[in-house]
C-alpha cells in the first residue's frame, strides 16, 4: 500500500464486538474527528485496505478480526478545538491539562503540539526562554503535563524524575475484573511496530506499576495506576499483560467499544488520563500536587459523577 505525500496511515483491528457493522460506520467512529465524507473519499480513492485487499464498498459488513489500513488527510483532529488548559504557572514551572489527540511535541516541522502551542503563547507574552518538556504522554492520553520555564527548574525537576521522586497518578478504564489491588513488576523492552514488549525481556528496563480498583461495572473497571518507573507505554502494557487491557487500546488488545448500562461506549482513544503529579518545587522545596480534571469520556465509569467536567 503506497502512502500519498502529506497523508497519514492508520491501522485498525476490528474487534469481535463490531461484527456485523458497516465498514464506513466503523471507520467513522474508530477514527476521532474523521467524518463519513472523509471515509467515503478514502473508499472511493482506493485508500482503504481490508486484510490487504483494497475495499471500496462502504456497506461491507465486518465479521470481526479483520485488519484495516486507511489513509486519510488528517486522521487526528487538532484536539477538536480544545486548547491546552493551564493548571499552574510560576517563573519555574508550567503545568497544563493536555487534551487527548494532541501530541506533546511536533512530529514534523510546523505541526501542531502542546509544546509548539505553549512556546508560541510564551513568545507573545515576551518570554525569551522556550518551555522545556519534562516528560511525555501518549497522543491519546490526556492529563497533567509538566514544563520547566528556566534552567534551575529544569535541573531540579529533571533530577526528581530521574531519581523517581516524582509521583504520578493515572486513571484507566480497563476491561475485565482485576483484583482490588495488584502490582505488575517486570522488564520492558522495545517491541515491533511501535509496541513495547514485556514479560520475557531479560535485557529490558525494570518497570513497576501499582494498581487499585476505584469502581466496577459489567465487564469493566475504573483503575488508579501509580507507575513507580517511567517506561514507554508502561501502564498500557502492564494492564494488557495482566489480562485487563484498556478500553480503546487497539495497540495492546483492548476493545474499541463496550456496553455500559445498556448503551455502547466507543471512546475513540485508549481511556488513560494522567490525573495527578506530585513533586517538590524547584525554588523552595515545598511539596506540590497538581491535578487535571477528569475528561468527559470517563463520565460513564466514575463512582461519583460530581468529579467529572
N, C-alpha and C positions, 0 to 999 in steps of 0.2 A: 504494500500500500504506500503510494507516494504522498508525502505531505506537502501541501502547497505553501509557498512562501507567505509569511505573515499569519499563518493559521496555527492552531494548536490542536493536537490529537488527544482524545480522551479514550480510555479503555474501561469498559464496564463488564461486570459479570452479573448475569441475570439470576436472581435467587429463585428458589422454588416457590416463594410466595407470590411471584409475579407471573407464574404460569397462566396462560390464557389472556394476558393483557396485550393490547395492540402495541406494535413496535414504536409508533410515533408518540403515543401517550407515555410509554415507559421512558423514552428519551427526554421528553419534556419535563418530567418531574425528577429524573435522575441527574439532570444537569442544571444546577441552580442558575437562574437568570436567563435560561435559553427558552425562547418562545417556540410554539408549534410552527410558526412561519419559518424560523431558522432551521428547525428539524426538517421541514418539507424541502427547503432549499438543499440541505445536505443529502437527503434521499434522492432528489431529482438529479443532483450533480454527481451521483455515484460515490459519495464520500462516507457512506455507511457500510460497514462490513460486518456480517453476522457469521461467526465461525469461519472466517477467512474468505467468505463469498460475498461479493457485492450484493446489496439488497436495496431495491427501490420501492418496495411495497410498504406503504405507510400502515396498512391494515394487517400486516403479518402478525399472526398470533404466536406469542412466545410460549415455549414449553418449559422453560426453566433450565438453567445450566449453560445457556449459550454465552459465548464471549463476543462482545461487540466493540468494534473500533469505529469512532466517529470523529470527523474533522470539522471544526466549526471556527468561525472568525473570532469568537470571544466566549469560550465556554464558562469562564468565571466572570460575573459582573464586577464592576468597580465598587464592590462592597454594597451594592444595591442602594447607593446614595448615602450610606452610613459614613460618618466621619469617625476619626479616632478620638473618642471622648477622653479628655484629660481627667485623671483621677487625683493626681497630686503633682505639684511643681514647686521647686525652690531653686536656688543657684547651683545645687549639686545634683539633684535627682529629678527626673521626669518619669511619671508613670501614666500609661494610657490603657484604655479598655479596647483591645484590638477586636474588630468585628470579624466574624467568620468570612472566609473568601478573599481576604486581603493579605498578600504576602508581607512578611516582616521587612524584607529588603528587596530591592529591584532584581528581577531575574534577567533583565536586559536593560541597556541604556534607555532612559526615558520612561520606563514602565512604572506603573502605579505601585506604591507600597506604603507601609506605615512610616518607614524611615524617610522616604522622599517627601512625604506629606509634612512630617514634623520639621525636617530640615528647611523646607520652603517657608513654613509658618514662622520658624525662629528667625530666618533671614529677614522676613518682612518686619519683625519686631526689633531688628537691629543687633541681633546676636552674631558675633563673629565666629564662634566655635560651633561646629556641627554636633548634633547629639550622637552619642556613642551607643550602639545597640549592645546590650549586655548579655542577652540570651535570646533564644528563638522559640517561636511557637509554629506548629504546622499551619499551612494555609487555612485548613478547615477548622482549626482550633481558635476559639475566642478567649478573651480574658486579659488579665494583667500582663503588661509588657513593660519592662524597665529600661530606661536610658540614663546614661551619665551625661551631665552638662558641663563638666570641667575635668581637668586631669586628676585632681585629688579624688573626686567622686568616682572616676573610672578606676583608679588604682584600688580604692577601698572596696568597692562593690565587686570588682573582678576577683579580688582575693577572697571575699566571702563566698562567691560561687565556687572557686577552686578548692576551698577548704571545707566545703559542704556545710557552711554556716547559714546559708540562705534556706529558709523553709518555704516550701511551695505546697499549696493545696489545690487539687483539681476536683471537679465534679464530672462524673462519667455515667452515661446511661448504657448499661450492659444488657445483653440477652442472657436468659437463664437465671438460675437461683444460686449465686455464690454463697459461701459461709458468711456469717455475721462479720467476722474479722479474719483476715488472712494476709500472708506476706508471700511475695514472689522474689526469690533470690537466685539469680543465675548469671551467666555471662552472655553478652550480646555482641554480635559482630555484623559486618556488612553482608547483606544478602544480595539477591539478584533483583534487577528491575525496580530499584528504589526501595526495596524492602529491607528491614532489619531482621537478621536471623538470630534465634536464641536457642535455648535448651542445650544442645551439644556444641558449644563454641569454646573449645579449650584455649584458644588464643584471643577470645573476645575480651571485652571490658566488663568488670563487675557491675551488676545492675540490681538494685533493690527497691521495691515499692511496697508500702503498707496500704492495705485496703480495708474499708469499713462500710458496711451497707447502711444507708440512711433511709431507704424506702423500698418497698417491693410491690409488684403487681403481677398479673398473669403473664409470665414469660419474660419479665424484665426486672431490673433492679437499678436504683439510683445509688451510686457508689462514690464515696470520698476516697481519693487516691493521694497518698503522700510519698512522692519519689524521694528517696534518700541519695540517689545518684541522678545524673542528668544525661542519659544516653538518647540517641535519636529514636523516636517512636517508642520509648521505653514503656509507657503506660499502655499503649495500644498493643504492643507485643505481649506484655505480661498478662493482660486480660485475655487475649486470644489464646495464649498457650495454656492458661488456666481453664479454658473451656467456656469463657464468658466474653466473647468479642463485643466491641462497641456497636451500638445501633448506628447504621450508616457507614461503617468502616469497611468498604469494599476491598481495600488492600489486604486486610487481615481476616477476612471471612465473616464480617458482620452483615446481617441482613439490611437491605435498603429500606424496608418498611416493616411495620409491626402493628398488630391490632391492639389498641388500648381503649378500654371502656367502650367497646362497640364501634370504634372508628379506626381507620387505617392511618397511621402516622408515618409520613415519609419525609424525614428531616432534610434530605438533600446534602448532608455532610455527616461526618462522624461526630457524635454528640460528646465532645470533650471540651471542658471550659476551665481555664486557669482562674480559679475564683479568688485566690489569696496568695500574697507573698509577704514574708516577714524577714527583716534584716536590721542591721544597726546603721544608723545614719552616719555618713562619712564625716560630718562636721563635729558632732558632739557625742557620738556613740550611743545615742538613745535608741531604744527598741522601737521599731515601726512595723505596723501591719497595714497593708493596703489591700482593699477588696474591690472586685469588679462585680457589678450587678449581674444576676443570673439572667441569661437571654431568654427570649420568648419561646424558643423551641424546646426548652426544658420544662415548660409550664405543666405539661401533662404528667410529669413524673415527680413533682415536688410534693412532699408531705404537708406543706403549708403554703398555699398559693400567695400569701401576702409577701413572700420573699421575692416574688418574680417582678420583672419590669415589663 
